[in-house]
Amino acid sequence: MNNQLLSDTKLAIELEKKGYELYSQTSAKTTNPLAKNVFSSLADRELIHLEKIKEFYKSLSGEATLKSDWLKGTSIPMAKNELLKTITEKLKQSLSKEFTTQSDINEAYLVAEGLERDSYTFYEKISKESTDELVKKFYMALAQEEREHYDILDETQLYLNDPQEWFRRQEKWIVEG
């Protein structure tokens, strides 16, 4: 068994746990209904990712065999361990206060977007480096989900901060001068 893949998969488990913590705690700390819903939904998705990755890890380590429909539904400048350390520090700083102002919510969004971007980059890297088709598909699917999470965060943050601009983009208004 490829020790690097086992190590990468352990790191992926930690990333998803940290994402779940961030989203759950941020949802609990904000009173803004949209932000609360977004973070709560993302926490639920991170749990799904976490379970899939744990199943994958068990198959890699020989503890279990993957079911045939297991996948259904579903370059980093720093060393991988440094990446996790950086993410963990961002999370610790972010989770230490209540989110009562729009500025606090924006800060939480920025941390969450960073986590999603880092997760996407990490999963895409694993996918590209692997020669195993199952590994490639699994990690590329995770990367795409993390990209979608980032887009959701970006879009809802725009709505919270500038609803007019959000509507303009959604409805593709033509601005005539």
C-alpha positions in Angstrom: 0.0 0.0 0.0 1.2 3.5 -0.8 2.1 5.1 2.5 1.8 8.6 0.9 -1.8 7.9 -0.1 -2.6 6.7 3.4 -0.9 9.8 4.9 -2.8 12.1 2.4 -6.1 10.4 3.3 -5.5 10.9 7.0 -4.9 14.5 6.3 -8.1 14.7 4.3 -10.0 13.3 7.3 -8.5 16.1 9.5 -9.4 18.7 6.9 -13.0 17.6 6.9 -13.2 17.5 10.7 -11.9 21.0 10.9 -14.4 22.1 8.2 -17.2 20.6 10.2 -16.0 22.3 13.4 -15.7 25.6 11.7 -19.1 25.5 10.0 -21.0 24.1 13.0 -19.5 26.6 15.4 -19.9 29.5 13.1 -23.6 28.6 12.4 -24.2 28.5 16.2 -22.5 31.9 16.7 -24.3 34.0 14.1 -27.7 35.4 14.2 -27.9 36.1 10.5 -30.4 33.6 9.2 -28.8 33.3 5.7 -25.3 32.8 7.1 -26.6 30.4 9.8 -28.2 28.3 7.1 -25.2 28.4 4.8 -22.8 27.3 7.5 -25.2 24.6 8.8 -25.6 23.2 5.3 -21.9 23.1 4.7 -21.3 21.4 8.1 -23.7 18.7 6.9 -21.8 18.3 3.7 -18.5 18.1 5.5 -19.9 15.2 7.6 -20.8 13.3 4.4 -17.3 13.9 3.0 -15.8 12.7 6.3 -17.7 9.5 6.2 -16.7 8.8 2.6 -13.0 9.5 3.3 -13.1 7.3 6.4 -14.5 4.5 4.3 -11.9 5.0 1.7 -9.1 5.0 4.4 -10.4 1.7 5.8 -10.2 0.2 2.3 -6.7 1.5 1.8 -5.6 0.1 5.1 -7.2 -3.3 4.5 -9.8 -2.9 7.3 -12.8 -3.0 4.9 -13.8 -3.4 1.3 -15.6 -0.7 -0.6 -19.1 -1.3 -1.9 -19.5 -1.2 -5.7 -21.6 2.0 -5.5 -19.3 3.6 -3.0 -18.5 6.6 -5.2 -22.2 7.3 -6.1 -23.2 10.7 -5.0 -20.0 11.9 -4.4 -0.2 22.7 -6.7 0.3 23.3 -3.1 3.1 25.8 -2.3 3.5 24.5 1.3 4.3 21.0 2.6 1.0 19.2 3.4 1.6 19.2 7.2 2.3 22.9 7.1 -0.9 23.4 5.2 -2.9 21.6 7.9 -1.1 23.6 10.6 -1.9 26.9 8.9 -5.6 25.9 8.5 -5.8 24.9 12.1 -4.4 28.2 13.3 -6.9 30.1 11.1 -9.7 28.1 12.6 -8.6 28.6 16.2 -8.4 32.3 15.7 -11.8 32.4 14.0 -13.6 30.3 16.5 -12.7 32.3 19.6 -15.4 35.0 19.3 -19.1 35.5 18.6 -20.2 36.7 15.2 -22.4 39.7 15.9 -21.5 42.2 13.3 -21.3 42.0 9.5 -17.6 42.4 9.8 -17.4 39.3 12.0 -19.5 37.4 9.6 -17.3 38.5 6.7 -14.3 37.3 8.6 -15.9 33.9 9.1 -16.6 33.8 5.4 -13.0 34.6 4.5 -11.7 31.8 6.8 -14.3 29.4 5.4 -13.4 30.3 1.8 -9.7 29.7 2.7 -10.5 26.3 4.1 -12.4 25.3 1.0 -9.7 26.7 -1.4 -7.0 24.8 0.5 -9.1 21.6 0.6 -9.8 21.9 -3.2 -6.1 22.4 -3.9 -5.1 19.4 -1.7 -7.7 17.0 -3.2 -6.9 18.1 -6.7 -3.2 17.5 -6.1 -3.8 13.9 -4.8 -6.0 13.2 -7.8 -3.5 14.4 -10.3 -0.6 12.6 -8.6 -2.4 9.2 -8.5 -2.2 6.5 -11.1 -5.1 4.6 -9.6 -8.5 5.5 -11.4 -10.6 5.1 -8.2 -8.3 7.4 -6.3 -8.3 9.9 -9.1 -12.2 9.9 -9.3 -12.7 10.0 -5.6 -10.4 13.0 -4.9 -11.5 14.9 -8.0 -15.1 14.5 -6.9 -14.1 15.9 -3.5 -12.2 18.7 -5.1 -15.3 19.7 -7.2 -17.5 19.6 -4.1 -15.0 21.9 -2.2 -15.1 24.2 -5.2 -18.9 24.3 -5.1 -18.7 25.1 -1.3 -16.3 28.0 -2.1 -18.7 29.3 -4.8 -21.7 29.1 -2.3 -19.7 31.0 0.3 -18.6 33.6 -2.2 -22.1 34.1 -3.6 -23.9 34.3 -0.2 -21.3 36.7 1.1 -21.9 38.9 -1.9 -25.7 38.8 -1.2 -25.1 39.7 2.5 -22.8 42.6 1.6 -24.3 43.9 -1.6 -27.7 42.5 -2.5 -28.1 44.9 -5.5 -24.9 43.5 -7.1 -26.0 40.0 -6.3 -29.3 40.5 -8.1 -27.6 42.3 -11.0 -25.4 39.2 -11.5 -28.2 36.7 -11.1 -30.5 38.5 -13.4 -27.7 39.6 -15.8 -29.1 43.1 -16.0 -28.0 45.2 -18.9 -26.7 48.5 -17.8 -27.4 51.2 -20.3 -25.7 54.5 -20.1 
